[in-house]
Amino acid sequence: MANRIASFCALLMATSVITFAQQVDFTITVTDSLQPISPLIYGTNQLLSGNEGWTARRQGGNRMTGYNWENNASNAGNDYYHQSDNYLVDASGISQSNANVPGIVTTTFHDQSITLGTYSLVTLQMAGYVSKDKSGIVSQAETAPSPRWTEVKFEKGSAFSLKPDTSDNYVYMDEYVNFLVNKYGSANTTTGIRGYSLDNETSLWPSTHPRIHPSATTCKEIIQRSIALSRAVKKVDPAAEIFGPAAYGFAEYTGYQGAPDWDSVSKGQTYTWFIDYYLDKMKQAEVAGGKRLMDVLDVHWYPEAIGDHRITDNTATTQGDKLARVQAPRTLWDGTYTENSWIGQYGKAHLPLIPNLLKSINQYYPGTKLAFTEFTYGGEDDISGAIAIADVLGIFAKYGVYFASFWEVGSPSAFVSAAYKVYRNYDGSHSAFADLYAPCQTSDSINCSIYASYKAATNEIHLIVINKNLTQSITGNFNISSRYALVGGKVWRLLRYSSQVLSLDDISDFTDHSFSYSLPGGSVTHFVLQTANTANVPSDGSVPEGYYLRAFPNPFNPNCKIEYSVQDDSNSRIDIISVTGELVKSYHNLAHQGSITWDASNQTDQKVSSGWYVAVLRNETTVFMRQKLMLLK
């Protein structure tokens, strides 16, 4: 036996290397003044499983540029042979008998949004023409204007009709909005459509829709069209939010895709990119007309970062692609990071992206909100895609992004679906990341990300912690600066082996406001830390002179003796608090020194369930000491 043990030990030493998990420090600060998180950042363009806890939905994409609301015809453009057809009707599950009902593609979309309780962002047509028929391929010779197209006008100039005239060769945008307002109410009602997008990726019209708009879109043209359409919408529904310009990507942000008039409109100006010009001109239109015409700066973001392939390509499945993917969100915020792409090489003046977009807003059109209405990082059925999306959602929360909607480029998208569930439906009961952003930091932003929030109504601190190292575990050391005692915690996790969000064992081992937890390689972890509903705890953990609190036995069953010492004139009491922050029992009129015996009953003398509780020594204004109690049954 001894020889066998010695041989085993020798083999173990020869074939194994003992490694220790990397230590990463996380700090979280919870104060009484925290930044609200916009609930609309958890949106989508496709429904996916439907259980992600979506808060917003966008009716967008190339198809919407040629959509005719009067008969629901649309055109695929360059995506599919420039075909005009019934695609949007079919994709919406609408019966053929209703295919020509005015606006039914949009009303079906919004009806579903109402059922889901989500914000609807509807795309309006601005390129000049929409499909007149559903008769198939449109040839180059049939480029608009031709009998295959109906002209778009922004304002009708006469009485609206709820049954539009399909024989007049015009489609009116204000009549379309009036039709929707008549059916659902204005944007400030519970059922109204709240947002309208000024078409889609307008600088790409000559390539995506050359049968509608074959010539290069100019900067002046897009401003003129945007102002005119916005005014038409706001006349009908002043409460509606206008999103523009739905810019497709970085080349549109900078010089409007090489627009022929970019050099002339930017000459002698302080504009650093097209974004500045667009914001400035929309602001000038507001000043001239006395009405805000754009509410949300709308951009799309498909990262150009490369591992072995561009990370958004369906072929980007190598380890190099995955490593590039999990780091790519840093381009949104981290000025020390340079991604491997043409944007990283030539676009540094405009990076990191979100701070520069916000800088332009603050300089040229203050009060404008920011939206990413299309984005993905690829790897949608892989943990690397889930990690990237979870990271991006945290970044959006941190930087105050108003609206964001995911765009699916590969199917299935089970891991991206799971990333949203980590935030919005982690327990299967639609529990969600909290609504107030709490400042937090990691000692290793390359391998880890952390995002924190606080829910005052339920005394919860939420942490989303991401281990971007796809193979190596990390030990996270968490330190929370808060006036509220940590009394318990629950944990959910997404791992690289499965797209299921798993429930783990509860946390109970806190030291003051700190705890440690293992974070496996390639994981997203959601901690829900329960705090006691107590305030005014000394931030340095010090105990005022003359105060003392001790409980024994602990754990206990059935009784716990709690010894205390207080100052005579302090009007002190001992509160027993549950793990959910509820007051269980209170003991008043404490003597200078003494003890009370808690028999695990509440204020009505009913026995409470087993678990963690906190004894809090306090008066009306100050908490002096706390002691965790464990009731075992």
Secondary structure, 3 states (H helix, E strand, C coil): CHHHHHHHHHHHHHHCCCCCCEEEEEEEECCCCCEECCHHHCEECCCCCCCCCCCEEEECCHHHHHCCCCCCCEECHHHCCCEEECHHHHHCCCCHHHCCCCCHHHHHHHHHHHHHCCEEEEEECCCCEEECCCCEECCHHHCCCCCCEEEEECCCCCCCCCCCCCCCCEEEHHHHHHHHHHHHCCCCCCCCCCEEEECCCHHHHHHHCCCCCCCCCCHHHHHHHHHHHHHHHHHHCCCCEEEEEEECCHHHHHHCCCCCCHHHHHCCCCCCCHHHHHHHHHHHHHHHHCCCCCCEEEEEECCCCECCCECCCCCCCCHHHHHHHHHHHHHHCCCCCCCCCHHHHHCHHHCCHHHHHHHHHHHHCCCCEEEEEEECCCCCCCHHHHHHHHHHHHHHHHCCCCEEEECCCCCCCHHHHHHHHHHHCCCCCCCCCCCEEECEEECCCCCEEEEEEEEHHHCEEEEEEEECCCCCCEEEEEEEECCCCEEEEEEEEEECCEEEEEEEEEECCCECCEEEEEECCCEEEEEEEEECCCCCCCCCCCCCCCCEEEEECCCECCCEEEEEECCCCCCCEEEEEECCCCEEEEECCCCCEEEEEECCECCCCCECCCEEEEEEEECCCCEEEEEEEEECC
